Each structure stands twice: as C-alpha cells, then as structure tokens.
Amino acid sequence: MVMAISQAQMLSSRTEGLLVELVWRATDWRSVPQGKANATADAAGDLEDIRQSRHGDGDAYRRLIERHQKHVGRILWRFSRDRRVHEELVQDVFVQAYLNLDDYRGRAPFAHWLARIATHIGYGHWRRSERRRRIEHFSLEQWDQAAGETPLQTDASEAGELVHKLLAQLPPRDRLVLTLRYLEECSIAETAERTGWTQTMVKVQTFRAKKKLERLFQRIEKETT
C-alpha cells in the first residue's frame, strides 16, 4: 500500500511538472501583449471597421482580417500543425465572424469575440478528426529528453510538436481544457468565456483531464517496460 501511494504521488507530481513545462515549451506562436495606447487605437478602429463592414464595405472587413489574422492564427496553431488545415481553419473563423457580425455587441474586445469563434472551430476540427485519427507513438523518454534541455537548447517548434503529439492522445474535450488553461494560460473565467462552459465545469474538466494525463503516463510506462 505504501509503495502504491508513493508511486501515485510521484506520478501526480510528474503530471504537474509536465503542465508547468507546457507553459513555456510551445512558445512558437505566443502572442506579444499590446501596449495600452495601441490596444485603445485598435479597439476604436475595430468598431469603425465593423460598422462599415455591416454596410457591405469589403475593404473595412479586410482591415479587420489584417489586424487580427496573427492573433487567430496563433490560437488555431494549437489545434492543427498541418499548414494547409491551419490555413483553412483561420479562413473559417473569419467567414463565420463575417456571417455573424451583427451578433457582435461590442461589450468585449473584438479580439475576444474572435478567440471564442476560433476556439469552437478548432474544437470542432478535433471532434471531426477524433473518429479517424491515428494515435502516434509517444514515449516518456521523448518528453524527458526535451524537458531536460534548457530553454536556450530547446528548439521551440520541436518542443511544440512534442506537446502537440502528447495532447493529441487525449479526447478533444480534455485536450481543449489543458490547451486553454496551460498553453494559452487562460484563467478559469477566460476558459469559461472561450468555451461557453460554466466556471465549475472548467474546474471539473481540468481535474478530469489531468487524471487522464496521469493514466496516459501509466499506460506509456507499461508499454515501454
């Protein structure tokens, strides 16, 4: 019994360590926060371009795309590392945003509204892919080798691919909450806003996802031994 408890505690600690590593390993599309003046100017520009877009001004919507394309692209890079699929998902976000532009009320920044659309489109992509996906082999040795490197020695894109491969072995719902909470560094409230879940559901889903990650480690360890 003592041995079992010790192993469980060690596994839980390893999972927590993994989640900490996730925050800084996959940084290849991490956004750079805007200064307050730029954010204010962009917000004003968004509102005017949205108004003009609603009246059929294509150039105004093009400006919205140019202003937010990198932000949307960074979010959807979490959902697909295939360049062609990624490009299609980004396009889907702006098509859906345009079709539903009248629903935007301006109570939150336009970028937040786009982030929620991007999250739902990315999650939908995962769910559609779930039935036909082929789980790639992943070993703890791969993670340990990457985690043992210093930030200067680790290539961000390689680390990001490793994280992507690991999380791809989880069901879409668990993958989503871990991505938002630990890769996107969203708070519980922000995660609830992006997903449409309650904050209680976010907490429960995060707990369940971390437990599944622990079981994934257990399975991989058995396979490698």
C-alpha positions as CSV (number, residue, x, y, z in Angstrom):
1,M,0.0,0.0,0.0
2,V,2.8,2.4,0.9
3,M,4.5,1.6,-2.4
4,A,1.3,2.2,-4.3
5,I,0.7,5.6,-2.6
6,S,4.3,6.6,-3.3
7,Q,4.0,5.8,-7.0
8,A,0.7,7.6,-7.3
9,Q,2.2,10.7,-5.7
10,M,5.2,10.6,-7.9
11,L,3.1,10.2,-11.0
12,S,0.9,13.2,-9.9
13,S,4.0,15.3,-9.3
14,R,5.3,14.3,-12.8
15,T,2.0,15.4,-14.3
16,E,2.1,18.7,-12.6
17,G,5.7,19.1,-13.8
18,L,4.6,18.4,-17.3
19,L,1.9,21.0,-17.2
20,V,4.4,23.6,-16.0
21,E,6.7,22.7,-18.8
22,L,3.8,23.0,-21.3
23,V,3.5,26.7,-20.5
24,W,6.9,27.7,-21.8
25,R,7.9,24.9,-24.2
26,A,5.5,25.5,-27.0
27,T,6.1,29.2,-27.4
28,D,6.4,29.4,-31.2
29,W,3.0,31.3,-31.6
30,R,2.9,33.0,-28.2
31,S,1.4,36.5,-28.6
32,V,3.1,39.7,-27.5
33,P,0.8,41.8,-25.4
34,Q,0.0,45.2,-26.9
35,G,0.6,48.5,-25.1
36,K,-2.4,50.3,-23.8
37,A,-2.3,53.0,-26.4
38,N,-2.2,50.5,-29.3
39,A,-5.0,48.4,-27.8
40,T,-7.2,51.5,-27.4
41,A,-6.5,52.6,-31.0
42,D,-7.2,49.1,-32.3
43,A,-10.5,48.9,-30.4
44,A,-11.6,52.2,-32.0
45,G,-10.5,51.1,-35.4
46,D,-12.3,47.7,-34.9
47,L,-15.6,49.4,-34.1
48,E,-15.5,51.7,-37.1
49,D,-14.5,48.9,-39.5
50,I,-17.2,46.7,-38.0
51,R,-19.8,49.4,-38.7
52,Q,-18.6,49.8,-42.2
53,S,-18.4,46.1,-42.8
54,R,-22.1,45.7,-41.8
55,H,-22.9,48.1,-44.6
56,G,-21.1,46.0,-47.1
57,D,-17.7,47.7,-47.1
58,G,-15.3,44.8,-48.1
59,D,-12.2,46.9,-47.5
60,A,-13.2,47.5,-43.9
61,Y,-13.5,43.8,-43.3
62,R,-10.2,43.2,-45.0
63,R,-8.6,45.6,-42.4
64,L,-10.2,43.6,-39.6
65,I,-8.7,40.4,-41.0
66,E,-5.3,42.0,-41.4
67,R,-5.4,43.4,-37.8
68,H,-6.4,40.1,-36.2
69,Q,-5.1,37.4,-38.5
70,K,-2.0,36.7,-36.5
71,H,-4.0,36.5,-33.2
72,V,-6.4,34.0,-34.7
73,G,-3.6,32.1,-36.4
74,R,-1.7,31.7,-33.1
75,I,-4.8,30.3,-31.4
76,L,-5.5,27.8,-34.2
77,W,-1.9,26.7,-34.3
78,R,-2.7,24.9,-31.1
79,F,-5.4,22.9,-32.9
80,S,-3.5,21.9,-36.1
81,R,0.2,21.8,-37.1
82,D,-0.8,21.0,-40.7
83,R,-0.2,24.2,-42.6
84,R,-3.0,23.6,-45.1
85,V,-5.5,22.6,-42.4
86,H,-4.4,25.6,-40.3
87,E,-4.9,28.0,-43.1
88,E,-8.4,26.6,-43.7
89,L,-9.4,26.9,-40.1
90,V,-8.2,30.5,-40.0
91,Q,-10.3,31.2,-43.0
92,D,-13.3,29.5,-41.4
93,V,-13.0,31.8,-38.4
94,F,-13.2,35.0,-40.5
95,V,-16.0,33.6,-42.7
96,Q,-18.1,32.7,-39.6
97,A,-17.3,36.0,-38.0
98,Y,-18.4,37.9,-41.1
99,L,-21.7,35.9,-41.3
100,N,-22.4,36.6,-37.7
101,L,-21.1,40.2,-37.5
102,D,-24.5,41.5,-36.5
103,D,-24.3,39.4,-33.3
104,Y,-21.2,41.2,-32.1
105,R,-22.4,43.7,-29.4
106,G,-19.1,45.4,-28.6
107,R,-19.3,44.5,-24.8
108,A,-15.9,42.8,-25.1
109,P,-13.0,43.5,-27.5
110,F,-13.4,42.1,-31.0
111,A,-10.3,40.0,-30.5
112,H,-12.0,38.2,-27.6
113,W,-15.1,37.5,-29.8
114,L,-12.8,36.1,-32.5
115,A,-11.0,34.0,-29.9
116,R,-14.2,32.3,-28.9
117,I,-15.1,31.6,-32.5
118,A,-11.6,30.2,-33.2
119,T,-11.8,28.0,-30.1
120,H,-15.1,26.5,-31.2
121,I,-13.9,26.0,-34.8
122,G,-10.6,24.4,-33.6
123,Y,-12.5,22.1,-31.1
124,G,-14.9,21.1,-33.9
125,H,-11.9,20.2,-36.1
126,W,-10.6,17.9,-33.2
127,R,-14.0,16.3,-32.8
128,R,-14.3,15.6,-36.5
129,S,-10.8,14.2,-36.6
130,E,-11.3,12.0,-33.5
131,R,-13.0,9.1,-35.2
132,R,-10.4,8.7,-37.9
133,R,-7.2,9.8,-36.1
134,R,-4.2,7.5,-35.8
135,I,-2.5,7.9,-32.4
136,E,1.2,8.5,-32.9
137,H,3.7,6.7,-30.7
138,F,4.9,8.8,-27.8
139,S,7.4,7.7,-25.2
140,L,8.3,9.2,-21.8
141,E,11.9,9.2,-22.9
142,Q,11.0,11.7,-25.7
143,W,9.5,14.1,-23.1
144,D,12.2,13.6,-20.5
145,Q,14.8,14.3,-23.2
146,A,13.1,17.6,-24.2
147,A,12.3,18.6,-20.6
148,G,15.9,18.0,-19.6
149,E,17.1,20.7,-22.0
150,T,17.5,24.3,-21.1
151,P,15.3,26.9,-22.8
152,L,18.3,28.0,-24.9
153,Q,19.0,24.5,-26.1
154,T,15.4,23.6,-27.0
155,D,14.0,24.5,-30.4
156,A,10.6,26.0,-29.8
157,S,9.0,24.4,-32.9
158,E,10.3,20.9,-31.9
159,A,9.1,21.3,-28.3
160,G,5.7,22.5,-29.7
161,E,5.4,19.4,-31.9
162,L,6.2,17.2,-28.9
163,V,3.5,18.8,-26.8
164,H,1.0,18.7,-29.7
165,K,1.7,14.9,-30.2
166,L,1.3,14.3,-26.5
167,L,-2.0,16.1,-26.1
168,A,-3.3,14.6,-29.4
169,Q,-3.6,11.3,-27.5
170,L,-6.3,12.8,-25.2
171,P,-10.0,13.1,-26.1
172,P,-10.9,16.5,-27.6
173,R,-12.6,17.9,-24.5
174,D,-9.7,17.1,-22.3
175,R,-7.2,18.4,-24.9
176,L,-9.1,21.6,-25.1
177,V,-9.2,22.5,-21.4
178,L,-5.5,21.7,-21.0
179,T,-4.6,23.7,-24.1
180,L,-6.5,26.8,-22.8
181,R,-5.5,26.5,-19.2
182,Y,-1.8,25.7,-19.6
183,L,-0.8,26.6,-23.1
184,E,-2.9,29.7,-23.6
185,E,-2.6,30.5,-19.9
186,C,-6.3,31.4,-19.7
187,S,-7.8,31.9,-16.3
188,I,-10.8,29.8,-15.2
189,A,-13.1,32.7,-16.2
190,E,-11.4,33.2,-19.5
191,T,-11.6,29.5,-20.3
192,A,-15.3,29.5,-19.4
193,E,-15.8,32.5,-21.8
194,R,-13.9,30.9,-24.6
195,T,-15.7,27.5,-24.3
196,G,-19.2,28.5,-23.2
197,W,-18.8,26.3,-20.1
198,T,-19.5,27.3,-16.6
199,Q,-16.6,28.0,-14.3
200,T,-17.5,25.0,-12.2
201,M,-17.4,22.8,-15.4
202,V,-14.0,24.3,-16.3
203,K,-12.6,23.2,-12.9
204,V,-14.1,19.8,-13.1
205,Q,-13.0,19.3,-16.7
206,T,-9.4,20.4,-15.8
207,F,-9.3,17.9,-12.9
208,R,-10.6,15.1,-15.1
209,A,-8.2,15.9,-17.9
210,K,-5.2,15.9,-15.6
211,K,-6.2,12.5,-14.3
212,K,-6.4,11.2,-17.8
213,L,-3.0,12.6,-18.4
214,E,-1.8,10.6,-15.4
215,R,-3.3,7.4,-16.8
216,L,-1.8,8.1,-20.2
217,F,1.6,8.2,-18.4
218,Q,0.8,4.9,-16.7
219,R,-0.1,3.3,-20.0
220,I,3.0,4.5,-21.8
221,E,5.3,3.4,-18.9
222,K,3.8,-0.1,-19.1
223,E,4.3,-0.3,-22.8
224,T,7.9,0.9,-22.6
225,T,8.7,-1.6,-19.8
